[in-house]
């Protein structure tokens, strides 16, 4: 029973985190469902920024000593089907859904236009994915293991990390650098490790280090040029100067 309850709480946590990110809450990954202060902050932020059911003067009841009782009353006024005292997590999840519906209704035209541009209909292999399906999670986990990325409870964050790593390793600049071929036999290692294999590995490491230093030097030079373009661009007004006495 305790294991089941922990699993339910974990699922509620992930659901609430995703909805807070959708609403652009300032710290969606740093709160606890067991913290009254965190729950109070979320409820107040959602009311102040998204729902605005109460007037500014009346929103103060959601803070203070009676905030839980007043929050329960607030949710009843919004027609929430869950009692806040007994089903806090469900009520909070419903409140976030309510805020998302309002957000969508305010921006539905822009959202629909953007969604239409991203919709894929011709390629069945690229059909919309169910990010909550077991198949999706297993696929992301396999990709994570292949790329040696640490695990995370949110699979969407794992997928984002995979994308960043792939772009970094297989981007145009990385592919261009990987096309340069160097024969290790023509390189001097400068030391002898006693084995041919170790010497070859030492040469490869040294070449990689030199390549990184060259890249760093290029970036430094670009920064210097950019700075000089801002500080060493003489614009002389000849009408203000004179030659001689």
N, C-alpha and C positions, 0 to 999 in steps of 0.2 A: 504493500500500500504506500509506504514512504517513497519507494522508487518511482511508482506511478505518479505521485504528487510532484516529485522533483521534475519528472519529465514534462508534466503539464505546465509547471511554472517556467521551465526552460523554453517550451514552445510559445508561451505567452510573451516571454521576454523578447524572443526573436521577432515575433509579430509586431510588438510595440516599437521595437527599435527600427524596423523597416518603415513603419508609418511615420515615426518621428523624422526619419531622413527625408521621406517624401514631403513632409511639411517644412523641412529645413530648420528643424530644431537645433539649437546651438551645440548641444552635447548629447547626441542620441545614444552614444555607447558608454556613457558615464553616469549611470543612475541605478538605483536599486528599487525593486518593487517592495522591499521590506522597509524602505525609508520614507517616513511621513513627509519629511522635508522635500525629498525628490519628487514624490507624487504631487505634493502641493505646488511645487514650482512648475511642473508640467501642466497641471490643470489651469493655473493662472496664466501661463504663457499661451496656451491654446485659446483661452477666452479672450485675452488681451489682443492677440495677434491675428486670430483666424475667425473665431465665432462671433464675438462682440454681441452676445445676447443681452448682457446687462449694460446699463449705462456706466460711464467711467466712475461716477460717484458710488454706484452700487457694487462695483467689483471688489471693494475692500472686504466684503463679507467672506470671500474665499480665502482670506488670510486671517490670522489671529487664532485665539484659543478655540473658537467654535468652527474652525474651517471644515472639519469632517462633516459635521451636521449640515452646514450650509452647502457644502459640495453635494451631499446627497439630495438636498432640496433642489439645487441647481440642475442636477441630472434628471430629476423627476420632471422639472419644467421643460426640459428638452425632449421628454418622452423616452428616456432611456429605459429599456426593459429590465435592466439589472439593478438590484439594490447595491448601493456603493459600500455599505457596511459589510454585507455578506459576500459580495462578488466584486471586490475592488478591481481586480485585474480585468475581468470581463467588462466592467463599466468603463474603465480607462480605455480599453481597446475600442469599445463602441464610440466613446467620445472622439477618439482620433479618426475613426471612420466618418463620423459626422462632420468633422472639420475638413477632411479630404473631399467629401461630397460638396461642401460649400466652396472649397477652393476650386474644384472642377467647374462648378456652375458659374463661377466668376470668370474663369479663363477657358471655357470649353471650346470656343472658336479657335483660339491659338493652339490649344492642346490637340484638337482634332486635325488641324492643318499639319502640325509637326508629326503626328502619328501617321497620317496618310503618306507623308514622304518616306517614312521609315518602314511602312508595311510591305511585306514580301508575299506575293501571291503566285508567282510563276514557278518557283523552285520548291518542290516538296521537301527537299532536304534542309531548306532554310526556313521552314514553317515556324511560327511562333512557338517558343518552348514553355513548358510548365516548370518554372524554377523551383517549385515545391515537390516535384516528382522524385521518386527514388532513382530513376534512370539519370536524371540531370545531376543529382548530387553525387552519384557514383562516378559519372563521367568527369565531373569537376575534380573529384578526389583523385582519380587516376592521373589527370593532367597535373595536379599539384604534386603528386609523388614523383612524376617523371621530371618535373622542373625543380624538384627538391625545395619546395616552398613549405614553410611551417603550416600546420593545420590551424583552422579558425572555425568557430561555430557558425559563422554566417558565410554560406557558400557563395553569395554574390560578391562579398569582399575578397574571397579566395580567387574567384574568376577575374576580378579587377587586378589583383596582384599578378596573376598569370599574364594578363594582357600587357601590363607595364614591363614585366621581365622580357617577354617576347619582343616587344617593340625596341627595348634597349639592346638585346642581343642580336636581333635580326633586322634592325632598321637599316636604312640606306647607308649610313656612315659605317656601321659595323660590318655590313656585307662588303663594302668597298675595301675596308682594311683587311678583311679576311682573304681577299683575292691576291694579295701580295705574297709571293712564294720566295722563300729563302732556303738555300741548301745549308744544312747544319755542318756538313763536312768542310765547308769553306770558311767557317767561323772559328776564331780562337777563343777558347773558354777562359784562359788565364789561370787555370788551376787544374789539378788532376785528382779525381776522386777514386782512382784505382780500378774503375770499371767503365767500359765503353758506354754502356747504357746510362749510367749515372752522369757521365760527361756530356752525353747528348741531351739529357734532360736539363742539365745545368745551362747548356747553350740556349735551349729553348726558353728557359725562364729568364735568362739575361736578355734575349731578344725581345721578349714580351715586356720586360721592364723598360727597355730602351724605347719601345714603341709607345708605351704609356707616357714616358717623359716627353717624347716628341709631341704627342697630342696635347699634353699640359702646356708645353712651350708655345704651341700654336694658339691655344686659347688665351694665354697671357699676352701674346703679341696682338691678338685681335682686341683684347681689352684695352691695351695701350693705345692702339690706333683709334679706337672709339673715343677714348678720353681726350686724345690730342685733337680730334676733330671738333671737340667742344671747347677746348681751352686754347688752341693754337691756330685759330682761324682769324687772321688779321683783317679787319675791315677799317681801312684808313679813310678818314674824311680830310681830303687835301685842302679844303677851304679853311680848316682850323689851324694849319701849320704854316711855317715859313722857314726858309733857308737863310742862314747868315743872320747878321744883326740888322 
